[in-house]
């Protein structure tokens, strides 16, 4: 393929304008695929990208309408000519009978697989292989060195665009995670109800990590169970689950080891307790992190995704930080509850002591006799000692007020605490 100097310069300008445009990644790939077909006079062009999570190479762009195949056509690394190019990072150029090559793998949904000539070139970004670009000719076609060099150059430009897009996505994800951490901290300091705090946390984490379900489970030490305390999910069945027995469950490992656990595919995990619920809800991967409070695991925060997914160190670290903040909120709420209980108990004791004093004075009783009268009335009326003590104190206050009014000439009736006791 011979191109004049002017045509080559125009081509370079065209490639430069495409890769530097503000279009989204999909649009840029489509334009580069179309350009590749034009300059190679080919009949088909397909772009595959590596999915490191599944260790597969996946169809991501084509010049033909392949809506049903995009993201669905997958090859294991090393499988087919495309997989071979990905593993060996080498060019393969077959001028004819491409389907007869021992490495070839046919997909019935791809008509390009019936073409005679096949050129497969690695997509590289900063020395890292990220995919493969394939060029097909219906008829036999000899690939010149210039043609291979041009497709390789276009592949390098594609690799750079994809690399930048992924870097931008990672940066945006990092920003979202930081914003979520700040929002979680603000929610913990602003909200006063634990249920609302945990629900807000689960919703923010699900949104940030783009997950189908985010649940917060708390340990019931007495029953050795885990209960769903908050969840953001689209499946009502998940929220209505019975408490989970810790023994033998996957979450038990998180509780016991106090370390995050990732289950890449819960449908293949024999220890997962709810395979039918996962299937019905369309859940695939789970990431679980422990809620640690003063060195003790009090629960877990769990992320479920609908697609098989690999969680990076940044995402795991983010969930651990959120888990730490949630644990602090839970511990603070429990301490506050304990403090309020102690305060109520102390107030009740003070009331009972005051009521005993009133009964001792009014009825010439001993302290023990006054206490027994309060206790017996509490049992008979099925009311708490505090309620009875409040009634005695209230009656005494009213008697005092009525007595004061009588001295001033008022004839209001005088109530006696014996009416209550």
C-alpha positions in Angstrom: 0.0 0.0 0.0 1.7 3.2 -1.2 0.5 6.6 0.0 1.9 9.9 -1.1 3.6 12.1 1.5 0.6 14.5 1.4 -1.9 11.7 2.0 0.2 10.4 4.9 0.3 13.8 6.5 -3.4 14.2 6.0 -4.0 10.8 7.6 -1.9 11.7 10.6 -3.8 14.9 11.0 -7.1 13.0 10.8 -5.9 10.4 13.4 -4.7 13.3 15.7 -8.0 15.1 15.4 -10.0 12.0 16.3 -7.9 11.0 19.4 -7.8 14.6 20.7 -11.6 15.2 20.3 -13.9 15.6 23.2 -16.1 12.6 22.1 -16.6 9.7 24.5 -14.5 6.6 24.2 -17.0 4.6 22.2 -17.4 7.3 19.6 -13.6 7.6 19.2 -13.2 3.9 18.8 -15.9 3.8 16.1 -14.2 6.6 14.2 -10.8 4.9 14.4 -12.3 1.6 13.3 -13.9 3.3 10.3 -10.7 5.1 9.5 -8.8 1.8 9.7 -11.1 0.2 7.2 -10.8 3.1 4.8 -7.0 3.2 4.8 -6.6 -0.6 4.5 -9.5 -1.0 2.1 -10.7 -3.8 4.3 -14.2 -5.3 4.7 -14.3 -5.5 8.5 -12.5 -4.2 11.6 -13.1 -5.3 15.2 -11.5 -4.1 18.5 -11.1 -6.4 21.5 -10.0 -5.2 25.0 -8.6 -7.2 27.8 -10.8 -7.8 30.9 -8.2 -8.4 33.6 -10.9 -9.5 36.0 -12.0 -12.5 34.0 -8.6 -12.9 32.2 -10.5 -12.7 28.9 -10.4 -10.6 25.8 -13.7 -9.0 24.9 -15.2 -7.5 21.8 -15.7 -3.8 22.4 -16.1 -2.1 18.9 -16.9 -3.0 15.3 -17.8 -1.2 12.1 -20.9 -3.4 11.7 -24.0 -3.4 13.9 -22.9 -6.0 16.6 -25.0 -4.7 19.4 -25.8 -8.2 20.6 -22.2 -9.3 20.5 -20.4 -6.2 22.0 -19.3 -7.2 25.4 -20.6 -10.8 24.9 -18.0 -12.3 22.5 -15.2 -13.4 24.8 -12.0 -15.3 24.4 -9.7 -16.7 27.0 -6.2 -15.3 26.9 -4.4 -17.5 24.3 -7.7 -18.7 22.7 -8.1 -18.1 19.0 -5.8 -16.0 16.9 -6.9 -12.9 18.9 -6.1 -14.5 22.2 -2.7 -15.7 20.8 -1.8 -12.1 19.8 -2.8 -10.9 23.2 -0.6 -13.4 25.0 2.4 -13.1 22.7 2.0 -9.3 22.0 2.9 -10.1 18.3 1.3 -9.3 14.9 -0.4 -12.1 12.9 -1.0 -11.5 9.2 -2.8 -14.3 7.2 -3.3 -13.4 3.5 -5.8 -16.3 2.8 -7.6 -19.2 4.4 -7.5 -17.5 7.8 -10.1 -19.9 9.2 -7.7 -22.9 8.4 -5.1 -21.6 10.8 -4.8 -24.0 13.8 -5.2 -21.1 16.2 -8.5 -19.8 14.6 -11.7 -19.9 16.6 -15.0 -19.2 14.8 -18.0 -17.3 16.2 -21.2 -18.0 14.3 -22.5 -14.6 15.2 -19.5 -12.8 13.5 -19.7 -12.9 9.7 -16.2 -11.5 9.6 -15.0 -15.0 10.6 -15.8 -16.2 7.1 -13.4 -13.8 5.4 -10.2 -15.0 3.8 -7.5 -12.5 5.0 -6.9 -11.6 8.6 -4.6 -9.1 10.2 -4.4 -9.0 14.0 -2.3 -6.3 15.8 -1.8 -5.7 19.6 -3.2 -2.5 21.2 -0.5 -1.2 23.5 -0.5 1.8 26.0 2.8 2.8 27.7 4.2 -0.7 27.2 1.1 -2.4 28.5 -1.0 -4.6 26.3 -4.7 -3.6 26.6 -6.3 -5.3 23.6 -6.2 -6.4 19.9 -7.4 -4.8 16.7 -8.4 -7.2 13.8 -8.7 -6.3 10.2 -10.6 -8.6 7.8 -10.7 -8.9 3.9 -13.3 -11.0 2.2 -10.9 -12.0 -0.5 -7.3 -13.1 -0.2 -5.1 -10.1 0.5 -1.4 -9.6 1.0 -0.6 -7.3 4.0 2.3 -5.0 3.1 4.7 -3.9 5.7 3.4 -0.3 5.3 -0.2 -1.6 6.0 0.9 -3.5 9.1 2.9 -0.4 10.3 -0.2 1.8 9.7 -2.6 -0.5 11.6 0.0 -0.8 14.4 0.2 3.0 14.6 -3.6 3.3 14.7 -3.6 0.6 17.4 -1.1 2.6 19.4 -3.4 5.7 19.2 -6.3 3.6 20.3 -4.3 2.3 23.2 -3.4 5.8 24.2 -7.1 6.9 24.1 -8.3 3.9 26.1 -5.5 4.4 28.6 -6.4 8.0 29.1 -10.1 7.2 29.4 -9.4 4.6 32.0 -7.1 6.9 33.9 -9.8 9.6 33.9 -12.3 7.0 35.1 -10.0 6.0 37.9 -9.5 9.7 38.9 -13.2 10.2 38.9 -13.7 7.1 41.0 -11.1 8.3 43.5 -12.8 11.7 43.7 -16.2 10.0 44.3 -14.7 7.9 47.0 -13.2 10.9 48.8 -16.5 12.8 48.5 -18.3 9.8 49.9 -15.9 9.5 52.9 -16.5 13.2 53.6 -20.3 12.7 53.3 -20.2 9.7 55.6 -18.3 11.6 58.2 -20.7 14.5 58.0 -23.7 12.2 58.3 -22.3 10.5 61.4 -21.7 13.9 63.1 -25.1 15.4 62.0 -27.5 12.5 62.4 -28.7 11.3 65.8 -30.3 8.0 64.9 -28.2 4.9 64.2 -30.7 3.4 61.7 -30.6 6.5 59.6 -26.8 6.8 59.7 -26.3 3.2 58.6 -29.0 3.5 55.9 -27.3 6.6 54.6 -23.9 4.9 54.6 -25.2 1.9 52.7 -26.8 4.1 50.0 -23.7 6.3 49.5 -21.3 3.3 49.3 -23.6 1.5 46.8 -23.7 4.6 44.6 -19.9 5.2 44.8 -18.9 1.6 44.0 -21.7 1.1 41.5 -23.1 -1.9 43.2 -26.5 -3.6 43.2 -26.6 -4.2 46.9 -24.8 -2.7 49.9 -25.8 -4.2 53.3 -24.6 -3.7 56.8 -24.9 -6.7 59.1 -24.5 -6.6 62.9 -23.5 -9.5 65.1 -25.9 -10.7 67.8 -23.4 -12.4 70.2 -26.1 -14.0 72.3 -27.9 -15.7 69.3 -24.7 -16.1 67.2 -26.5 -14.5 64.3 -26.1 -11.7 61.9 -29.0 -9.4 61.2 -29.5 -6.9 58.3 -29.4 -3.5 60.0 -29.4 -1.4 56.8 -29.3 -2.1 53.1 -29.5 -0.3 49.7 -30.8 -2.8 47.2 -33.4 -3.2 44.4 -34.5 -6.6 45.7 -37.1 -6.6 48.5 -36.4 -10.3 49.1 -32.9 -9.4 50.4 -34.2 -7.1 53.1 -36.7 -9.7 54.3 -34.0 -12.4 54.9 -34.1 -14.2 58.2 -31.1 -13.6 60.5 -28.0 -15.4 59.2 -26.4 -18.1 61.3 -22.8 -17.2 61.6 -21.4 -20.7 62.0 -20.2 -22.0 58.6 -21.2 -18.8 56.7 -18.8 -16.8 54.5 -19.3 -13.8 56.7 -18.1 -15.8 59.6 -14.6 -15.8 58.0 -14.8 -12.0 57.8 -15.8 -11.9 61.5 -13.2 -14.5 62.6 -10.2 -13.1 60.6 -11.2 -9.5 60.8 -10.1 -9.1 57.2 -11.9 -8.2 54.0 -13.1 -11.1 51.8 -13.8 -11.1 48.0 -15.9 -13.8 46.4 -15.4 -13.4 42.6 -18.3 -15.6 41.7 -20.8 -16.5 44.5 -22.6 -19.0 42.2 -19.4 -21.1 42.3 -18.9 -20.7 46.0 -20.3 -23.8 47.9 -20.3 -22.0 51.3 -22.6 -19.2 50.1 -25.9 -19.8 51.9 -28.4 -18.1 49.5 -27.6 -19.2 45.9 -31.2 -19.1 44.9 -31.6 -15.5 46.2 -28.4 -14.5 44.5 -29.7 -16.0 41.2 -33.1 -14.4 41.5 -31.5 -11.0 42.4 -28.9 -11.3 39.7 -25.9 -11.0 42.0 -22.5 -12.3 41.0 -19.5 -10.9 43.1 -19.3 -9.9 46.7 -16.8 -7.8 48.7 -17.2 -7.9 52.5 -15.3 -5.9 55.1 -15.4 -6.2 58.9 -16.8 -3.5 61.2 -14.1 -3.2 63.9 -14.7 -1.5 67.2 -12.0 -1.5 69.9 -10.3 -4.5 68.3 -13.6 -6.5 68.1 -15.6 -7.3 65.0 -19.2 -6.2 65.5 -20.5 -6.8 62.0 -19.7 -6.4 58.3 -20.4 -4.2 55.3 -21.0 -6.1 52.1 -21.0 -5.0 48.5 -22.7 -7.1 45.8 -22.4 -6.5 42.0 -24.5 -7.9 39.2 -21.5 -8.6 36.9 -18.4 -10.5 37.7 -16.0 -7.9 39.0 -12.4 -7.5 40.3 -12.2 -5.1 43.2 -8.9 -3.1 43.2 -6.9 -2.2 46.3 -8.3 1.3 46.2 -11.8 0.1 46.4 -11.1 -2.4 49.2 -9.2 0.3 51.1 -12.2 2.6 50.6 -14.6 0.1 52.0 -12.4 -0.6 55.0 -12.3 3.1 55.9 -16.1 3.4 55.6 -16.5 0.2 57.7 -14.3 1.9 60.3 -16.5 5.0 60.3 -19.7 2.9 60.5 -18.2 0.9 63.5 -17.5 4.2 65.3 -21.1 5.4 64.7 -22.5 2.1 66.0 -20.2 2.1 69.1 -21.1 5.7 69.9 -24.8 4.9 69.6 -24.4 1.9 71.9 -22.4 4.0 74.4 -25.1 6.7 74.3 -27.8 4.1 74.8 -26.0 2.6 77.7 -25.5 6.1 79.2 -29.2 6.9 78.8 -30.1 3.6 80.4 -27.8 4.3 83.4 -29.3 7.8 83.7 -32.9 6.4 83.6 -32.0 3.8 86.2 -30.4 6.4 88.5 -33.5 8.7 88.1 -35.8 5.8 88.9 -33.8 4.9 92.0 -34.0 8.6 93.2 -37.8 8.6 92.6 -38.2 5.3 94.5 -36.1 6.6 97.4 -38.2 9.8 97.5 -41.5 7.9 97.4 -40.3 5.6 100.2 -39.5 8.7 102.3 -43.0 10.1 101.7 -44.7 6.8 102.7 -42.5 6.5 105.8 -43.5 10.0 106.9 -47.3 9.7 106.0 -47.9 6.2 107.3 -45.2 5.9 110.0 -43.5 3.0 108.1 -40.0 1.7 108.2 -37.9 2.0 105.1 -38.3 -1.7 104.4 -42.1 -1.6 104.9 -42.3 1.4 102.5 -40.3 -0.4 99.9 -42.5 -3.6 100.2 -45.7 -1.5 99.8 -44.3 0.1 96.6 -43.2 -3.3 95.2 -46.5 -5.1 96.1 -48.6 -2.3 94.5 -46.3 -2.4 91.4 -47.0 -6.1 91.0 -50.7 -5.8 91.7 -51.3 -3.0 89.2 -48.7 -4.3 86.8 -46.9 -1.0 86.7 -43.2 -0.2 87.1 -41.8 0.9 90.5 -40.9 4.1 88.8 -44.5 4.8 87.7 -45.7 4.1 91.3 -43.0 6.3 92.8 -44.0 9.1 90.4 -47.7 8.7 91.4 -46.8 9.0 95.1 -44.6 12.0 94.6 -47.3 13.7 92.4 -50.0 13.0 95.1 -47.7 14.5 97.8 -47.0 17.6 95.7 -50.8 18.1 95.1 -51.5 17.6 98.9 -48.9 20.3 99.7 -50.4 22.7 97.2 -53.9 22.0 98.4 -52.8 22.5 102.0 -51.3 25.8 101.1 -54.5 26.9 99.4 -56.5 25.9 102.4 -54.5 28.2 104.6 -55.4 31.0 102.3 -59.1 30.3 102.7 -59.7 28.1 99.8 -61.7 24.9 100.5 -60.3 22.7 97.8 -60.5 18.9 98.7 -57.3 17.4 99.9 -56.0 14.2 98.2 -54.2 11.6 100.1 -51.5 9.4 98.6 -53.3 6.4 100.0 -55.7 6.8 97.1 -52.9 5.8 94.9 -51.2 3.3 97.2 
